[in-house]
Amino acid sequence: MAMLGSLLSLALAAPACSSSGRGGASPVVAPAVTPDGAPDGTPGAAAPAALPLPDDLEPASAADDRPDAGTVTIKLLADARRQAHVTWGRKDLGVAPLEIVRPRGSAPLDLTVQAPGYLPLHTRVFTDRDDTLSLRLYSERDAIALPGYSPAPAPTPSSSTKTRRQF
Amino acid sequence: MLFSSGYSTHESIFGDKFSPRARVARVVFVTARRIVRRAARLAIFASLAVFAACHRAAPMSAAGDAAPPPSAMNPHGPPVSRRPSPPRPHFTLAADALPALSDLPPERRAIQIVASGDRSGDGEERQVDVEAARARGLTIVDLSDGWAPSVLDGASYRSVFTALAADRGDGDGQPLAAGERNYLELYGIPPALSVLRRRFLTDAAGSCAGAYDPDALLAVDQIRTWGASTEQKELARHRARATRLQAARTAAGADNLEALADGSDARIARDAKEHLRFEGERLAFAEVEKRLACGGMMDPRKHKPGAYDTEMRTAMLDFQQKQAVMDQADIKRATLEALARPPLENDLLALERVLTERAMHAAGFIEDGSVGETSTSGPSDGPEPPAKSSRGQPPRALTRSDSVVGATYLGADGTRHRVPDLASAARQATLDALGIATADDAVAFFRRHARADFAWLKVAVRLPPPPEYYSKAMDLSVEIDRGDVWYDFPFDAAGVRQPQPRERFPQLTLYVKWRGERVPLLRWRTTVGGWRAELASDGQEYFRYKGSDVGPRVWRHIVTAPVWIPPPSSPLGSMVKEKRVAGTYVRVTNYDETGPGFLSAYGMVAAIHEEMRRTPDGVRYFDNGIRTHGSFDYPSLRGRFSHGCHRLYNQLAMRLFSFVLDHRKSRVVGPVAAGYRRAFYSRGEVFEMRLPSRGFYRELEPPIPVEVLEGRIKGTLQKPIAGYVPKPGVKYLAHRPPAASDTPEDRAGGDSP
């Protein structure tokens, strides 16, 4: 009863406040209230204590406070006959040799280079200055000399049926 | 609700009869009592919140163009302040008030909050001219999201820092996923003001009001936690103990467990005490679950009630990092206190920390009260003999002309003045200038300012004047006391670890020479080297004593966003990680440890310890791989060893080196090329590590002298053992350990030099 009373008093008090000339929607949403009137913060409840937030509360986009510093050009060099395909995450950047133009100082790019007959190569390019990078591709035989090399295990019947991990 | 069956997998026998009927009655009674208490509390809090909303928000000017109206705020709001009589803000003094101007460009705008002049006692926010404020002797404290410590100026890492602080980007500068948060204050990146704004306005919605019982949280000193399997065993033991105690109580005719705990049977008494303690912890644990859930830190759908599972452990870590609590997922007193506090009170504490950092950097202050009360001999003071100097001699007697004088300095007026705590003073002055004394005030401030304001927001503050020893060319010096040092191998012949207790821990003290005296400005905990495991060239791990160099050195170079070049012996296991790149997850080379970045082995800023030698060709400098640097590894500063470097908390390292650059002559060297490129193989793929730069260098002219004291040598050995020592219990292929490399990078070793 006391709780019911308090909620009632709140319901009466809030409009009194908004009537003082500052009416309008609250930027935040009141918590979910269970049928018995208690705020529902109980673990095991049906839903998390999600608070729908207005866009205004989320961080500003990266471009908001970054001065325009121009662009950088990164040249990736490789023998065109090798058909070295360069990707940045989901984005297909094309076949090397190629040029990447990015905002200066934006962020380094982690690239994957795949070419027939060579092991996938992961490398990084930086955006704080113009750069030229010669891609060195490694065949399985070349890779023997690399630190950490261990021969790929022979496929087993069970593993051969597995789908390669999709990134 | 409190006794939701989901929380207690064990039976409650907390002082009641054991019959089911009695237990039900007890539960009903306690539940009813708690509901009534909670309802009463809620009614009081709600009335206070509504009163505060009506009373405080109305008189403030609506300077923010899109400020949400405060009128309907928080009908179910929690107590925004538990203080019985909330303090009143002080505002800007009338003498410092500048004319309000409405058409200033963003870079010329600062805010002031001055008393409104009516009887309300409230303030009125206005925009004033930055240049006019400076001319008036006020300091402009940058509140914008573009702020970064000045030591980052010029370094490309600065934009990564600001993106991390504003929850916009990750450590590589890539955008965060929607809803993802950085909690990096403990790693040296305080949240941006727009992040705090989100926290305040979210918490003002009151989703945690009445959702948990703070008294239950504070009823215990800690909650023990375990891994999954051990946790199940502990809970089973607890249930078994409950059964045993029930039988014992019946047999003894005791009214409750407290009577058993006070009984004469020692074993039963011990069991009863342990049971009561465990019960209290489980009750508190249930409140922790509620607190994490109501705060949105934990998704209850992914959590098994009563278990400290991955979901809850992750949420706890996030919570602790958000509140700058160093318990690392353990639930100790500091964590319980943070959990028990109303969320807005935690937000206010975070705001105070952030404003302290901003104000200290704006003013170029460093004194934070760490030199303590007046003493006369600095860190060497103590019950034991003082540390030996680096030359192995006891410190010479203090003289009037060159003495260590504790935390006072001689003023121009001929009297001694205490070295002030400028951090506290700067924080309070900034809070006053913003009109913030309570969490309520902070909510009102953030309601007045839309997110867009934090692209330019600055405040004009009357900070305390700098002490008279301040100048652009202060005569600074550093002393690092290694504290208690053990050179003995920490295992005996049987391979049993030997305790090597330390009473005195390493400390770094910054001094300024003023009127012939060395005046300590700060004294912070740091680290020194010790026995560390290291991968040798034969591929096996040995122990090696990686001590910190002793003797006179200099800081000549300060390196922002330093890069650690991994030696060839570095294990490859941690050099690949999986991360999201441009919309998908891929394996990439792991640059976390090398940097640049807050997780770098050298932190976000480092000073190189260089040994100055006079040669026939003039003065030459030698780098032996030792640095004083920031570190993400904050627990190591509570007593662990480094590989020889002197670590500081990242934010303190940035504060220190920003101060040094502010008050010493220096020149910008810029990025120093490393040209490092290394390929390695991992699971059928080739990874390249490219480190084009060693970091952004500045050179101090002249360098700052650094004296590393040997400390108190404990144990038998007076000199460290050179080279590798086999680890007890390990079978080695080689007859003798290989020679240990002594290049600076090798000395630095693996994780966190």
Interface residues (C-beta under 8 A of the other chain):
Chain A: M1 A2 M3 L4 G5 S6 L7 S9 L10 A11 A13 A14 A16 C17 S18 S19 S20 G21 R22 G23 G24 A25 S26 P27 V28 V29 A30 P31 A32 V33 A38 P39 D40 G41 T42 P43 G44 A45 A46 A47 P48 A49 A50 L51 L53 D56 L57 E58 P59 A60 S61 A62 D64 D65 R66 W88 G89 R90 K91 G105 S106 A107 P108 D110 T112 L119 P120 L121 H122 T123 R124 V125 F126 D128 D131 L133 R136 Y138 A143 L146 P147 G148 Y149 S150 A152 F167
Chain B: M1 S4 G6 Y7 I35 V36 R38 A39 A40 L42 A43 A46 S47 V50 A53 C54 A57 A58 A66 P68 P69 P70 S71 A72 M73 N74 P75 H76 S144 D145 G146 S156 S159 V160 T162 A163 A166 D167 R168 G169 D172 G173 Q174 P175 L176 S194 V195 R197 R198 L201 T202 A204 A205 G206 S207 C208 A209 G210 A211 Y212 E289 K290 R291 L292 A293 C294 G295 G296 M298 D299 P300 R301 H303 P305 R447 A450 R451 A452 F454 A455 P568 L572 K579 R580 V581 A582 G583 T584 Y585 V586 R587 V588 T589 Y591 P671 R678 A679 F680 Y681 S682 G684 E685 V686 F687 E688 M689 R690 P692
